[in-house]
């Protein structure tokens, strides 16, 4: 019961904190709500029966987002629906980094005065909440030097649907509708072209696999895990502070250079310097990540696990069995 009440408290607290932040954004701030949509399976207008019911379809990845910032044309805070599409199906930290770059670039074009970014996402440890994302947050300023502060906030698991889910639904429904009208949505380029031609209120950008592998090359492989990551719901980075602060709940009243007066601080991780990271050639193709190398055939075997080969199992005449040469024979419980 206590765990359930704690779960409900986190849902309501994060929701109220984010709502208050969105309603009080300054001219120099932007709020980005991001999420990966479920991969879209490409389809053709006419398909043979075997492929229609059992074919292995090509998929595309959609990273959807809604940004809130001051738009000087309208003189108010206007939501911006945005989606980056890629034929690379990776949803790990390097992919997130590559998908964020065009989003942040567009938001800065809308509001050139932005110095602080607030981001909100769900909290899976395989995507947004891990040590690699802590590093990426400290490196965003390398692509956008005007950014001085970043907060990354996480919603509680099991929270309700958000605005990015609506963006993904609009795009997929549009592609399905055009497919029913007889248009093929069978390739990555066809999918992007159809969305760009038929969806007016969502900005769509492409992300190549090479951009993802280039970002992966910039991430060190010796990052240390922060104990308490699963209890953390806010990351604060400040260019003037040597550490990145991690908190168990979102707090926008206390800056990263001071201890949270509400007691939400969990700890901190160091800010990593970008000076020792070499410039990557645009033609460089990085090797597959150890995190997402799903196609690797030879996986390393855990040395702590004992493997018993079936050919080593012997049945004795007394109905006792032996497993290799390990241990003494045990009497069988069989009555046969």
FIMAR-59589 format. One record per residue (C-alpha): residue number from 1; residue in one letter; x, y, z. Coordinates in nm, 2 decimals, decimal comma, m for minus. Example, Ala and Ser with C-alpha at 12.3 -4.5 7.8 and 13.67 -1.06 7.14 Angstrom:
2
<1 'A' <1,23 m0,45 0,78>>,
<2 'S' <1,37 m0,11 0,71>>,
end
This chain:
336
<1 'X' <0,00 0,00 0,00>>,
<2 'X' <0,29 0,24 0,08>>,
<3 'X' <0,45 0,17 m0,25>>,
<4 'X' <0,12 0,24 m0,43>>,
<5 'X' <0,07 0,57 m0,25>>,
<6 'X' <0,43 0,67 m0,33>>,
<7 'X' <0,37 0,58 m0,70>>,
<8 'X' <0,05 0,80 m0,71>>,
<9 'X' <0,23 1,08 m0,53>>,
<10 'X' <0,51 1,09 m0,79>>,
<11 'X' <0,26 1,09 m1,08>>,
<12 'X' <0,07 1,39 m0,93>>,
<13 'X' <0,38 1,58 m0,82>>,
<14 'X' <0,55 1,56 m1,15>>,
<15 'X' <0,23 1,65 m1,34>>,
<16 'X' <0,18 1,96 m1,12>>,
<17 'X' <0,54 2,07 m1,14>>,
<18 'X' <0,55 2,04 m1,52>>,
<19 'X' <0,21 2,22 m1,55>>,
<20 'X' <0,34 2,51 m1,34>>,
<21 'X' <0,66 2,53 m1,54>>,
<22 'X' <0,47 2,55 m1,87>>,
<23 'X' <0,24 2,82 m1,75>>,
<24 'X' <0,53 3,04 m1,63>>,
<25 'X' <0,79 3,01 m1,91>>,
<26 'X' <1,01 3,31 m1,95>>,
<27 'X' <1,12 3,44 m2,29>>,
<28 'X' <1,46 3,27 m2,25>>,
<29 'X' <1,32 2,93 m2,18>>,
<30 'X' <1,18 2,64 m2,39>>,
<31 'X' <0,99 2,33 m2,28>>,
<32 'X' <1,03 2,01 m2,49>>,
<33 'X' <0,81 1,71 m2,44>>,
<34 'X' <0,96 1,41 m2,62>>,
<35 'X' <0,88 1,05 m2,67>>,
<36 'X' <0,95 0,76 m2,91>>,
<37 'X' <0,64 0,65 m3,09>>,
<38 'X' <0,59 0,28 m3,18>>,
<39 'X' <0,77 0,20 m3,50>>,
<40 'X' <0,55 0,22 m3,81>>,
<41 'X' <0,53 m0,08 m4,04>>,
<42 'X' <0,54 0,01 m4,40>>,
<43 'X' <0,28 m0,13 m4,64>>,
<44 'X' <0,18 m0,13 m5,00>>,
<45 'X' <m0,16 m0,05 m5,15>>,
<46 'X' <m0,17 m0,40 m5,31>>,
<47 'X' <0,00 m0,70 m5,14>>,
<48 'X' <m0,01 m1,07 m5,20>>,
<49 'X' <m0,19 m1,27 m4,93>>,
<50 'X' <0,13 m1,43 m4,79>>,
<51 'X' <0,30 m1,10 m4,74>>,
<52 'X' <m0,01 m0,92 m4,61>>,
<53 'X' <m0,07 m1,17 m4,32>>,
<54 'X' <0,28 m1,30 m4,25>>,
<55 'X' <0,54 m1,08 m4,42>>,
<56 'X' <0,83 m0,93 m4,24>>,
<57 'X' <0,77 m0,56 m4,30>>,
<58 'X' <1,02 m0,28 m4,30>>,
<59 'X' <0,98 m0,03 m4,02>>,
<60 'X' <1,06 0,33 m3,95>>,
<61 'X' <1,13 0,50 m3,62>>,
<62 'X' <0,95 0,81 m3,51>>,
<63 'X' <1,07 1,04 m3,23>>,
<64 'X' <0,78 1,27 m3,16>>,
<65 'X' <0,78 1,59 m2,96>>,
<66 'X' <0,59 1,91 m2,87>>,
<67 'X' <0,78 2,22 m2,79>>,
<68 'X' <0,66 2,52 m2,60>>,
<69 'X' <0,84 2,86 m2,63>>,
<70 'X' <0,76 3,22 m2,70>>,
<71 'X' <0,68 3,29 m3,06>>,
<72 'X' <0,74 3,66 m3,14>>,
<73 'X' <0,52 3,65 m3,45>>,
<74 'X' <0,22 3,57 m3,24>>,
<75 'X' <0,34 3,73 m2,92>>,
<76 'X' <0,25 3,43 m2,71>>,
<77 'X' <0,37 3,08 m2,61>>,
<78 'X' <0,28 2,86 m2,91>>,
<79 'X' <0,31 2,48 m2,91>>,
<80 'X' <0,52 2,33 m3,19>>,
<81 'X' <0,45 1,98 m3,31>>,
<82 'X' <0,77 1,81 m3,43>>,
<83 'X' <0,88 1,46 m3,55>>,
<84 'X' <1,21 1,32 m3,66>>,
<85 'X' <1,19 1,01 m3,87>>,
<86 'X' <1,46 0,75 m3,93>>,
<87 'X' <1,51 0,42 m4,10>>,
<88 'X' <1,74 0,32 m3,82>>,
<89 'X' <1,53 0,16 m3,55>>,
<90 'X' <1,76 0,23 m3,26>>,
<91 'X' <1,60 0,39 m2,95>>,
<92 'X' <1,91 0,41 m2,73>>,
<93 'X' <2,10 0,72 m2,61>>,
<94 'X' <2,30 0,79 m2,93>>,
<95 'X' <1,98 0,78 m3,13>>,
<96 'X' <1,81 1,01 m2,89>>,
<97 'X' <2,10 1,26 m2,92>>,
<98 'X' <2,07 1,26 m3,30>>,
<99 'X' <1,70 1,30 m3,29>>,
<100 'X' <1,72 1,60 m3,05>>,
<101 'X' <1,96 1,80 m3,26>>,
<102 'X' <1,71 1,91 m3,53>>,
<103 'X' <1,44 1,97 m3,27>>,
<104 'X' <1,65 2,20 m3,06>>,
<105 'X' <1,78 2,37 m3,38>>,
<106 'X' <1,43 2,45 m3,49>>,
<107 'X' <1,32 2,58 m3,15>>,
<108 'X' <1,61 2,81 m3,14>>,
<109 'X' <1,52 2,94 m3,49>>,
<110 'X' <1,17 3,02 m3,36>>,
<111 'X' <1,31 3,19 m3,04>>,
<112 'X' <1,67 3,30 m3,07>>,
<113 'X' <1,68 3,42 m2,71>>,
<114 'X' <1,66 3,07 m2,56>>,
<115 'X' <1,92 3,00 m2,29>>,
<116 'X' <1,74 2,73 m2,08>>,
<117 'X' <1,59 2,40 m2,20>>,
<118 'X' <1,35 2,20 m2,00>>,
<119 'X' <1,28 1,85 m2,13>>,
<120 'X' <1,02 1,59 m2,03>>,
<121 'X' <1,02 1,23 m2,12>>,
<122 'X' <0,91 0,89 m1,98>>,
<123 'X' <1,16 0,70 m1,77>>,
<124 'X' <1,28 0,37 m1,93>>,
<125 'X' <1,64 0,30 m1,83>>,
<126 'X' <1,71 0,17 m2,18>>,
<127 'X' <1,63 0,50 m2,34>>,
<128 'X' <1,62 0,83 m2,15>>,
<129 'X' <1,72 0,76 m1,79>>,
<130 'X' <2,08 0,62 m1,78>>,
<131 'X' <2,44 0,73 m1,75>>,
<132 'X' <2,48 0,79 m2,12>>,
<133 'X' <2,20 1,04 m2,12>>,
<134 'X' <2,36 1,22 m1,82>>,
<135 'X' <2,67 1,26 m2,04>>,
<136 'X' <2,46 1,37 m2,35>>,
<137 'X' <2,29 1,64 m2,14>>,
<138 'X' <2,63 1,80 m2,07>>,
<139 'X' <2,72 1,80 m2,44>>,
<140 'X' <2,42 1,96 m2,59>>,
<141 'X' <2,59 2,30 m2,54>>,
<142 'X' <2,86 2,19 m2,79>>,
<143 'X' <2,61 2,20 m3,07>>,
<144 'X' <2,42 2,50 m2,93>>,
<145 'X' <2,66 2,73 m2,74>>,
<146 'X' <2,39 2,97 m2,63>>,
<147 'X' <2,24 2,70 m2,40>>,
<148 'X' <2,34 2,77 m2,05>>,
<149 'X' <2,10 2,55 m1,84>>,
<150 'X' <1,92 2,22 m1,90>>,
<151 'X' <1,68 2,03 m1,69>>,
<152 'X' <1,56 1,69 m1,79>>,
<153 'X' <1,25 1,57 m1,61>>,
<154 'X' <1,10 1,22 m1,61>>,
<155 'X' <0,74 1,12 m1,57>>,
<156 'X' <0,65 0,83 m1,34>>,
<157 'X' <0,60 0,48 m1,50>>,
<158 'X' <0,24 0,42 m1,59>>,
<159 'X' <0,15 0,78 m1,64>>,
<160 'X' <m0,12 0,89 m1,88>>,
<161 'X' <m0,06 0,96 m2,25>>,
<162 'X' <0,10 1,29 m2,34>>,
<163 'X' <0,11 1,54 m2,63>>,
<164 'X' <0,38 1,35 m2,83>>,
<165 'X' <0,16 1,04 m2,84>>,
<166 'X' <m0,10 1,26 m3,03>>,
<167 'X' <0,16 1,36 m3,28>>,
<168 'X' <0,25 1,00 m3,35>>,
<169 'X' <m0,11 0,91 m3,39>>,
<170 'X' <m0,18 1,18 m3,64>>,
<171 'X' <0,12 1,08 m3,86>>,
<172 'X' <0,04 0,71 m3,85>>,
<173 'X' <m0,33 0,77 m3,92>>,
<174 'X' <m0,24 0,99 m4,21>>,
<175 'X' <m0,01 0,73 m4,36>>,
<176 'X' <m0,28 0,46 m4,32>>,
<177 'X' <m0,55 0,68 m4,48>>,
<178 'X' <m0,33 0,75 m4,78>>,
<179 'X' <m0,26 0,38 m4,81>>,
<180 'X' <m0,63 0,31 m4,82>>,
<181 'X' <m0,66 0,56 m5,10>>,
<182 'X' <m0,43 0,35 m5,31>>,
<183 'X' <m0,09 0,51 m5,24>>,
<184 'X' <0,21 0,29 m5,15>>,
<185 'X' <0,38 0,35 m4,82>>,
<186 'X' <0,63 0,08 m4,87>>,
<187 'X' <0,96 0,26 m4,84>>,
<188 'X' <1,12 0,50 m4,60>>,
<189 'X' <1,12 0,78 m4,86>>,
<190 'X' <0,76 0,72 m4,96>>,
<191 'X' <0,66 0,74 m4,59>>,
<192 'X' <0,84 1,07 m4,54>>,
<193 'X' <0,71 1,23 m4,86>>,
<194 'X' <0,35 1,14 m4,79>>,
<195 'X' <0,36 1,29 m4,44>>,
<196 'X' <0,53 1,61 m4,56>>,
<197 'X' <0,27 1,65 m4,83>>,
<198 'X' <m0,04 1,58 m4,62>>,
<199 'X' <0,04 1,69 m4,27>>,
<200 'X' <0,06 2,07 m4,23>>,
<201 'X' <0,09 2,13 m3,85>>,
<202 'X' <0,37 1,89 m3,78>>,
<203 'X' <0,73 1,97 m3,87>>,
<204 'X' <0,90 1,65 m4,00>>,
<205 'X' <1,28 1,60 m4,03>>,
<206 'X' <1,49 1,30 m4,14>>,
<207 'X' <1,76 1,15 m3,93>>,
<208 'X' <2,02 0,93 m4,10>>,
<209 'X' <2,18 0,63 m3,95>>,
<210 'X' <2,52 0,79 m4,00>>,
<211 'X' <2,42 1,08 m3,78>>,
<212 'X' <2,34 0,83 m3,50>>,
<213 'X' <2,66 0,64 m3,53>>,
<214 'X' <2,86 0,97 m3,54>>,
<215 'X' <2,70 1,07 m3,20>>,
<216 'X' <2,77 0,72 m3,07>>,
<217 'X' <3,14 0,78 m3,14>>,
<218 'X' <3,14 1,08 m2,91>>,
<219 'X' <3,01 0,89 m2,60>>,
<220 'X' <3,29 0,74 m2,38>>,
<221 'X' <3,27 0,38 m2,29>>,
<222 'X' <3,40 0,42 m1,93>>,
<223 'X' <3,11 0,62 m1,78>>,
<224 'X' <3,02 0,52 m1,43>>,
<225 'X' <2,67 0,42 m1,32>>,
<226 'X' <2,50 0,64 m1,07>>,
<227 'X' <2,35 0,44 m0,78>>,
<228 'X' <1,99 0,55 m0,75>>,
<229 'X' <1,92 0,62 m1,11>>,
<230 'X' <1,58 0,45 m1,09>>,
<231 'X' <1,48 0,68 m0,81>>,
<232 'X' <1,58 0,99 m1,00>>,
<233 'X' <1,32 1,21 m1,18>>,
<234 'X' <1,52 1,53 m1,26>>,
<235 'X' <1,86 1,61 m1,40>>,
<236 'X' <2,00 1,96 m1,37>>,
<237 'X' <2,29 2,09 m1,58>>,
<238 'X' <2,44 2,44 m1,55>>,
<239 'X' <2,74 2,56 m1,75>>,
<240 'X' <2,88 2,74 m1,45>>,
<241 'X' <2,85 2,44 m1,21>>,
<242 'X' <3,12 2,16 m1,23>>,
<243 'X' <2,87 1,88 m1,15>>,
<244 'X' <2,53 1,76 m1,29>>,
<245 'X' <2,27 1,74 m1,01>>,
<246 'X' <2,03 1,45 m0,98>>,
<247 'X' <1,70 1,48 m0,79>>,
<248 'X' <1,43 1,24 m0,68>>,
<249 'X' <1,16 1,49 m0,78>>,
<250 'X' <1,14 1,79 m1,01>>,
<251 'X' <1,22 2,13 m0,85>>,
<252 'X' <1,25 2,45 m1,05>>,
<253 'X' <1,29 2,68 m0,75>>,
<254 'X' <1,64 2,56 m0,65>>,
<255 'X' <1,93 2,60 m0,89>>,
<256 'X' <2,20 2,34 m0,96>>,
<257 'X' <2,46 2,55 m0,77>>,
<258 'X' <2,28 2,52 m0,44>>,
<259 'X' <2,14 2,24 m0,24>>,
<260 'X' <1,76 2,18 m0,28>>,
<261 'X' <1,59 2,33 0,02>>,
<262 'X' <1,31 2,08 m0,03>>,
<263 'X' <1,54 1,78 0,02>>,
<264 'X' <1,51 1,64 m0,33>>,
<265 'X' <1,88 1,60 m0,40>>,
<266 'X' <2,01 1,25 m0,46>>,
<267 'X' <2,36 1,32 m0,56>>,
<268 'X' <2,56 1,44 m0,86>>,
<269 'X' <2,78 1,33 m1,15>>,
<270 'X' <3,08 1,52 m1,30>>,
<271 'X' <3,04 1,74 m1,60>>,
<272 'X' <3,25 1,59 m1,88>>,
<273 'X' <3,48 1,80 m2,08>>,
<274 'X' <3,44 1,80 m2,46>>,
<275 'X' <3,80 1,90 m2,52>>,
<276 'X' <3,93 1,54 m2,53>>,
<277 'X' <3,67 1,42 m2,78>>,
<278 'X' <3,81 1,42 m3,13>>,
<279 'X' <3,63 1,57 m3,43>>,
<280 'X' <3,46 1,29 m3,63>>,
<281 'X' <3,48 1,28 m4,00>>,
<282 'X' <3,14 1,30 m4,17>>,
<283 'X' <3,23 0,98 m4,37>>,
<284 'X' <3,31 0,78 m4,05>>,
<285 'X' <3,08 0,49 m3,98>>,
<286 'X' <3,11 0,38 m3,61>>,
<287 'X' <3,10 0,01 m3,51>>,
<288 'X' <2,78 m0,12 m3,37>>,
<289 'X' <2,71 m0,02 m3,01>>,
<290 'X' <2,76 m0,28 m2,74>>,
<291 'X' <2,43 m0,16 m2,60>>,
<292 'X' <2,22 m0,23 m2,91>>,
<293 'X' <2,42 m0,50 m3,10>>,
<294 'X' <2,12 m0,72 m3,13>>,
<295 'X' <2,24 m0,88 m3,45>>,
<296 'X' <2,57 m1,00 m3,30>>,
<297 'X' <2,58 m1,38 m3,34>>,
<298 'X' <2,85 m1,46 m3,09>>,
<299 'X' <2,75 m1,33 m2,75>>,
<300 'X' <2,98 m1,36 m2,45>>,
<301 'X' <2,88 m1,63 m2,20>>,
<302 'X' <2,86 m1,53 m1,84>>,
<303 'X' <3,15 m1,72 m1,67>>,
<304 'X' <2,94 m1,76 m1,36>>,
<305 'X' <2,69 m1,98 m1,53>>,
<306 'X' <2,76 m2,35 m1,55>>,
<307 'X' <2,68 m2,51 m1,88>>,
<308 'X' <2,57 m2,88 m1,88>>,
<309 'X' <2,59 m3,05 m2,21>>,
<310 'X' <2,32 m3,31 m2,27>>,
<311 'X' <2,58 m3,56 m2,40>>,
<312 'X' <2,75 m3,56 m2,06>>,
<313 'X' <2,44 m3,69 m1,89>>,
<314 'X' <2,47 m4,07 m1,83>>,
<315 'X' <2,21 m4,31 m1,70>>,
<316 'X' <2,36 m4,58 m1,48>>,
<317 'X' <2,24 m4,94 m1,44>>,
<318 'X' <2,11 m4,86 m1,09>>,
<319 'X' <1,88 m4,59 m1,23>>,
<320 'X' <2,13 m4,33 m1,08>>,
<321 'X' <2,23 m4,04 m1,31>>,
<322 'X' <2,55 m3,85 m1,34>>,
<323 'X' <2,60 m3,50 m1,48>>,
<324 'X' <2,95 m3,51 m1,62>>,
<325 'X' <3,21 m3,57 m1,35>>,
<326 'X' <3,06 m3,31 m1,11>>,
<327 'X' <2,98 m3,45 m0,76>>,
<328 'X' <2,87 m3,79 m0,65>>,
<329 'X' <2,58 m3,98 m0,81>>,
<330 'X' <2,24 m3,93 m0,65>>,
<331 'X' <2,00 m4,21 m0,62>>,
<332 'X' <1,71 m4,19 m0,86>>,
<333 'X' <1,36 m4,14 m0,72>>,
<334 'X' <1,21 m4,33 m1,02>>,
<335 'X' <1,01 m4,64 m0,93>>,
<336 'X' <1,05 m4,80 m1,27>>,
end
